[in-house]
């Protein structure tokens, strides 16, 4: 069973700006307060088709996050969620 559910909400807008050249292969988003803390890692569909939001939910602990997309090469490609379980 997949523990992290990813849903993409399409804002039906094309990107208006050029991608950040510092991230030609996308970015990894780490939402943990401290590196090394417990968490779940999941890949995101990359790149997103256009501007929108990924809703990422851990179905084990209930943590959720909204991550924006722009349909460019500098979009998020992976996310690490903190764990709410002790």
Secondary structure, 3 states (H helix, E strand, C coil): CCCEEEEEEEEEECCCCCCCHHHCCCEEEECCCCCCCCEEEEECCCCCCCEEEEEEEECCCCCEEEEEEECCCCCEEEEEEECCCC
